């Protein structure tokens, strides 16, 4: 599950659960990066993305560095 905050054209922040995705193991940072980047680009929200909320798993931290 991906929680994100999106910024609208008026500068207001909207928090949304934007996607549930099943990923086959292993959940590497590169695999997670590819999945997150794919839907960010598909939905054309690159310039509207404000935050991604994750736990502190090392793969999550590495994925964020790739983003």
N, CA, C and O atoms as CSV, one atom per row, in Angstrom:
chain,resi,resn,atom,element,x,y,z
A,1,UNK,N,N,0.852,-1.161,0.000
A,1,UNK,CA,C,0.000,0.000,0.000
A,1,UNK,C,C,0.902,1.229,0.000
A,1,UNK,O,O,1.878,1.287,0.747
A,2,UNK,N,N,0.582,2.187,-0.818
A,2,UNK,CA,C,1.347,3.416,-0.907
A,2,UNK,C,C,0.470,4.578,-0.472
A,2,UNK,O,O,-0.586,4.819,-1.057
A,3,UNK,N,N,0.908,5.300,0.557
A,3,UNK,CA,C,0.238,6.532,0.990
A,3,UNK,C,C,1.022,7.678,0.385
A,3,UNK,O,O,2.253,7.680,0.430
A,4,UNK,N,N,0.338,8.639,-0.171
A,4,UNK,CA,C,1.024,9.797,-0.715
A,4,UNK,C,C,0.232,11.053,-0.425
A,4,UNK,O,O,-0.984,11.018,-0.241
A,5,UNK,N,N,0.939,12.149,-0.389
A,5,UNK,CA,C,0.318,13.455,-0.300
A,5,UNK,C,C,0.513,14.133,-1.638
A,5,UNK,O,O,1.631,14.200,-2.148
A,6,UNK,N,N,-0.568,14.636,-2.208
A,6,UNK,CA,C,-0.510,15.287,-3.507
A,6,UNK,C,C,-0.824,16.763,-3.355
A,6,UNK,O,O,-1.690,17.143,-2.567
A,7,UNK,N,N,-0.131,17.580,-4.098
A,7,UNK,CA,C,-0.335,19.020,-4.089
A,7,UNK,C,C,-1.193,19.389,-5.295
A,7,UNK,O,O,-0.825,19.082,-6.429
A,8,UNK,N,N,-2.335,20.045,-5.064
A,8,UNK,CA,C,-3.191,20.423,-6.193
A,8,UNK,C,C,-2.735,21.752,-6.788
A,8,UNK,O,O,-1.780,22.360,-6.304
A,9,UNK,N,N,-3.417,22.197,-7.831
A,9,UNK,CA,C,-3.033,23.429,-8.526
A,9,UNK,C,C,-3.135,24.666,-7.647
A,9,UNK,O,O,-2.493,25.677,-7.933
A,10,UNK,N,N,-3.937,24.605,-6.575
A,10,UNK,CA,C,-4.077,25.731,-5.649
A,10,UNK,C,C,-3.096,25.657,-4.491
A,10,UNK,O,O,-3.140,26.491,-3.588
A,11,UNK,N,N,-2.205,24.658,-4.508
A,11,UNK,CA,C,-1.218,24.510,-3.452
A,11,UNK,C,C,-1.734,23.815,-2.206
A,11,UNK,O,O,-1.071,23.842,-1.170
A,12,UNK,N,N,-2.919,23.186,-2.283
A,12,UNK,CA,C,-3.473,22.460,-1.149
A,12,UNK,C,C,-2.973,21.018,-1.171
A,12,UNK,O,O,-2.885,20.401,-2.233
A,13,UNK,N,N,-2.648,20.489,0.001
A,13,UNK,CA,C,-2.153,19.126,0.119
A,13,UNK,C,C,-3.332,18.178,0.334
A,13,UNK,O,O,-4.201,18.428,1.169
A,14,UNK,N,N,-3.348,17.089,-0.435
A,14,UNK,CA,C,-4.375,16.058,-0.314
A,14,UNK,C,C,-3.689,14.722,-0.051
A,14,UNK,O,O,-2.876,14.270,-0.858
A,15,UNK,N,N,-4.014,14.092,1.069
A,15,UNK,CA,C,-3.440,12.789,1.398
A,15,UNK,C,C,-4.309,11.709,0.788
A,15,UNK,O,O,-5.535,11.751,0.894
A,16,UNK,N,N,-3.677,10.750,0.154
A,16,UNK,CA,C,-4.411,9.674,-0.503
A,16,UNK,C,C,-3.666,8.350,-0.383
A,16,UNK,O,O,-2.436,8.316,-0.340
A,17,UNK,N,N,-4.419,7.275,-0.331
A,17,UNK,CA,C,-3.854,5.953,-0.579
A,17,UNK,C,C,-3.986,5.789,-2.081
A,17,UNK,O,O,-5.099,5.697,-2.599
A,18,UNK,N,N,-2.880,5.751,-2.779
A,18,UNK,CA,C,-2.946,5.785,-4.230
A,18,UNK,C,C,-2.804,4.438,-4.899
A,18,UNK,O,O,-3.142,4.300,-6.074
A,19,UNK,N,N,-2.316,3.446,-4.187
A,19,UNK,CA,C,-2.153,2.163,-4.857
A,19,UNK,C,C,-1.893,1.047,-3.856
A,19,UNK,O,O,-1.154,1.211,-2.886
A,20,UNK,N,N,-2.517,-0.079,-4.120
A,20,UNK,CA,C,-2.174,-1.333,-3.480
A,20,UNK,C,C,-1.487,-2.160,-4.554
A,20,UNK,O,O,-2.011,-2.285,-5.660
A,21,UNK,N,N,-0.341,-2.720,-4.256
A,21,UNK,CA,C,0.379,-3.493,-5.265
A,21,UNK,C,C,0.935,-4.759,-4.639
A,21,UNK,O,O,1.511,-4.724,-3.552
A,22,UNK,N,N,0.759,-5.878,-5.331
A,22,UNK,CA,C,1.380,-7.130,-4.926
A,22,UNK,C,C,2.737,-7.218,-5.599
A,22,UNK,O,O,2.860,-7.022,-6.808
A,23,UNK,N,N,3.737,-7.510,-4.814
A,23,UNK,CA,C,5.080,-7.686,-5.366
A,23,UNK,C,C,5.601,-9.053,-4.989
A,23,UNK,O,O,5.524,-9.467,-3.832
A,24,UNK,N,N,6.130,-9.743,-5.971
A,24,UNK,CA,C,6.766,-11.029,-5.696
A,24,UNK,C,C,8.068,-10.785,-4.940
A,24,UNK,O,O,8.725,-9.759,-5.118
A,25,UNK,N,N,8.428,-11.746,-4.095
A,25,UNK,CA,C,9.694,-11.659,-3.361
A,25,UNK,C,C,10.848,-11.863,-4.334
A,25,UNK,O,O,10.654,-12.534,-5.348
A,26,UNK,N,N,11.991,-11.343,-4.091
A,26,UNK,CA,C,12.374,-10.515,-2.946
A,26,UNK,C,C,11.966,-9.056,-3.153
A,26,UNK,O,O,11.897,-8.571,-4.282
A,27,UNK,N,N,11.703,-8.381,-2.066
A,27,UNK,CA,C,11.309,-6.976,-2.105
A,27,UNK,C,C,12.552,-6.100,-2.004
A,27,UNK,O,O,12.802,-5.467,-0.979
A,28,UNK,N,N,13.318,-6.077,-3.076
A,28,UNK,CA,C,14.541,-5.278,-3.094
A,28,UNK,C,C,14.190,-3.815,-3.324
A,28,UNK,O,O,13.101,-3.481,-3.790
A,29,UNK,N,N,15.133,-2.964,-2.986
A,29,UNK,CA,C,14.911,-1.529,-3.190
A,29,UNK,C,C,14.717,-1.221,-4.668
A,29,UNK,O,O,13.921,-0.347,-5.012
A,30,UNK,N,N,15.417,-1.907,-5.537
A,30,UNK,CA,C,15.297,-1.659,-6.979
A,30,UNK,C,C,13.933,-2.106,-7.487
A,30,UNK,O,O,13.325,-1.413,-8.302
A,31,UNK,N,N,13.445,-3.248,-7.022
A,31,UNK,CA,C,12.121,-3.726,-7.439
A,31,UNK,C,C,11.028,-2.777,-6.959
A,31,UNK,O,O,10.104,-2.467,-7.711
A,32,UNK,N,N,11.126,-2.314,-5.715
A,32,UNK,CA,C,10.127,-1.383,-5.185
A,32,UNK,C,C,10.208,-0.044,-5.910
A,32,UNK,O,O,9.177,0.550,-6.226
A,33,UNK,N,N,11.422,0.439,-6.175
A,33,UNK,CA,C,11.617,1.679,-6.923
A,33,UNK,C,C,10.935,1.598,-8.289
A,33,UNK,O,O,10.243,2.530,-8.699
A,34,UNK,N,N,11.130,0.494,-8.981
A,34,UNK,CA,C,10.533,0.326,-10.312
A,34,UNK,C,C,9.016,0.373,-10.250
A,34,UNK,O,O,8.378,0.992,-11.102
A,35,UNK,N,N,8.434,-0.276,-9.250
A,35,UNK,CA,C,6.974,-0.305,-9.111
A,35,UNK,C,C,6.423,1.085,-8.785
A,35,UNK,O,O,5.444,1.523,-9.389
A,36,UNK,N,N,7.041,1.766,-7.844
A,36,UNK,CA,C,6.570,3.100,-7.445
A,36,UNK,C,C,6.752,4.092,-8.591
A,36,UNK,O,O,5.842,4.865,-8.891
A,37,UNK,N,N,7.905,4.075,-9.223
A,37,UNK,CA,C,8.156,4.991,-10.331
A,37,UNK,C,C,7.182,4.764,-11.475
A,37,UNK,O,O,6.733,5.718,-12.111
A,38,UNK,N,N,6.851,3.500,-11.740
A,38,UNK,CA,C,5.932,3.170,-12.831
A,38,UNK,C,C,4.581,3.837,-12.623
A,38,UNK,O,O,4.069,4.468,-13.549
A,39,UNK,N,N,3.984,3.721,-11.438
A,39,UNK,CA,C,2.663,4.321,-11.267
A,39,UNK,C,C,2.733,5.835,-11.104
A,39,UNK,O,O,1.776,6.524,-11.459
A,40,UNK,N,N,3.820,6.373,-10.585
A,40,UNK,CA,C,3.971,7.827,-10.516
A,40,UNK,C,C,3.986,8.406,-11.926
A,40,UNK,O,O,3.350,9.426,-12.191
A,41,UNK,N,N,4.705,7.759,-12.817
A,41,UNK,CA,C,4.780,8.235,-14.200
A,41,UNK,C,C,3.478,7.982,-14.951
A,41,UNK,O,O,3.033,8.838,-15.715
A,42,UNK,N,N,2.857,6.813,-14.745
A,42,UNK,CA,C,1.588,6.510,-15.415
A,42,UNK,C,C,0.521,7.536,-15.061
A,42,UNK,O,O,-0.276,7.923,-15.915
A,43,UNK,N,N,0.501,7.975,-13.819
A,43,UNK,CA,C,-0.520,8.907,-13.359
A,43,UNK,C,C,-0.095,10.361,-13.538
A,43,UNK,O,O,-0.851,11.277,-13.214
A,44,UNK,N,N,1.118,10.573,-14.055
A,44,UNK,CA,C,1.623,11.909,-14.325
A,44,UNK,C,C,1.560,12.806,-13.083
A,44,UNK,O,O,1.056,13.928,-13.135
A,45,UNK,N,N,2.080,12.289,-11.971
A,45,UNK,CA,C,2.058,13.053,-10.720
A,45,UNK,C,C,3.463,13.399,-10.237
A,45,UNK,O,O,3.651,13.718,-9.063
A,46,UNK,N,N,4.451,13.339,-11.128
A,46,UNK,CA,C,5.825,13.621,-10.730
A,46,UNK,C,C,5.966,14.996,-10.080
A,46,UNK,O,O,6.688,15.145,-9.094
A,47,UNK,N,N,5.290,15.989,-10.620
A,47,UNK,CA,C,5.398,17.351,-10.097
A,47,UNK,C,C,4.394,17.662,-9.000
A,47,UNK,O,O,4.395,18.766,-8.457
A,48,UNK,N,N,3.539,16.707,-8.667
A,48,UNK,CA,C,2.517,16.934,-7.654
A,48,UNK,C,C,2.762,16.113,-6.394
A,48,UNK,O,O,2.037,16.263,-5.411
A,49,UNK,N,N,3.746,15.272,-6.408
A,49,UNK,CA,C,4.039,14.391,-5.286
A,49,UNK,C,C,4.759,15.170,-4.197
A,49,UNK,O,O,5.781,15.808,-4.450
A,50,UNK,N,N,4.219,15.114,-2.986
A,50,UNK,CA,C,4.792,15.859,-1.875
A,50,UNK,C,C,5.507,14.948,-0.886
A,50,UNK,O,O,6.578,15.298,-0.391
A,51,UNK,N,N,4.930,13.781,-0.590
A,51,UNK,CA,C,5.513,12.912,0.421
A,51,UNK,C,C,5.141,11.464,0.160
A,51,UNK,O,O,4.090,11.158,-0.403
A,52,UNK,N,N,6.026,10.591,0.581
A,52,UNK,CA,C,5.752,9.158,0.599
A,52,UNK,C,C,6.028,8.698,2.027
A,52,UNK,O,O,7.102,8.960,2.568
A,53,UNK,N,N,5.075,8.025,2.628
A,53,UNK,CA,C,5.202,7.593,4.018
A,53,UNK,C,C,5.539,6.105,4.038
A,53,UNK,O,O,4.807,5.279,3.493
A,54,UNK,N,N,6.661,5.781,4.678
A,54,UNK,CA,C,7.144,4.402,4.749
A,54,UNK,C,C,7.613,4.100,6.164
A,54,UNK,O,O,7.849,5.008,6.961
A,55,UNK,N,N,7.745,2.818,6.464
A,55,UNK,CA,C,8.404,2.479,7.724
A,55,UNK,C,C,9.913,2.566,7.496
A,55,UNK,O,O,10.351,2.937,6.406
A,56,UNK,N,N,10.702,2.235,8.496
A,56,UNK,CA,C,12.144,2.446,8.395
A,56,UNK,C,C,12.907,1.203,7.938
A,56,UNK,O,O,14.075,1.044,8.293
A,57,UNK,N,N,12.288,0.330,7.173
A,57,UNK,CA,C,12.996,-0.838,6.649
A,57,UNK,C,C,14.116,-0.369,5.729
A,57,UNK,O,O,13.958,0.600,4.986
A,58,UNK,N,N,15.235,-1.057,5.784
A,58,UNK,CA,C,16.401,-0.625,5.002
A,58,UNK,C,C,16.111,-0.594,3.508
A,58,UNK,O,O,16.621,0.281,2.807
A,59,UNK,N,N,15.302,-1.528,2.998
A,59,UNK,CA,C,14.956,-1.508,1.578
A,59,UNK,C,C,14.122,-0.273,1.222
A,59,UNK,O,O,14.268,0.281,0.132
A,60,UNK,N,N,13.264,0.150,2.123
A,60,UNK,CA,C,12.484,1.375,1.883
A,60,UNK,C,C,13.403,2.597,1.805
A,60,UNK,O,O,13.243,3.454,0.936
A,61,UNK,N,N,14.366,2.661,2.726
A,61,UNK,CA,C,15.296,3.785,2.733
A,61,UNK,C,C,16.112,3.823,1.444
A,61,UNK,O,O,16.328,4.893,0.875
A,62,UNK,N,N,16.561,2.669,0.987
A,62,UNK,CA,C,17.347,2.590,-0.254
A,62,UNK,C,C,16.477,2.960,-1.460
A,62,UNK,O,O,16.952,3.616,-2.388
A,63,UNK,N,N,15.208,2.543,-1.451
A,63,UNK,CA,C,14.299,2.859,-2.547
A,63,UNK,C,C,14.089,4.372,-2.646
A,63,UNK,O,O,14.086,4.923,-3.747
A,64,UNK,N,N,13.915,5.041,-1.519
A,64,UNK,CA,C,13.702,6.484,-1.512
A,64,UNK,C,C,14.928,7.205,-2.069
A,64,UNK,O,O,14.782,8.200,-2.780
A,65,UNK,N,N,16.104,6.737,-1.767
A,65,UNK,CA,C,17.311,7.349,-2.321
A,65,UNK,C,C,17.312,7.235,-3.846
A,65,UNK,O,O,17.766,8.153,-4.529
A,66,UNK,N,N,16.812,6.122,-4.388
A,66,UNK,CA,C,16.729,5.958,-5.839
A,66,UNK,C,C,15.708,6.905,-6.449
A,66,UNK,O,O,15.912,7.430,-7.543
A,67,UNK,N,N,14.594,7.123,-5.727
A,67,UNK,CA,C,13.579,8.033,-6.243
A,67,UNK,C,C,14.106,9.449,-6.289
A,67,UNK,O,O,13.389,10.362,-6.698
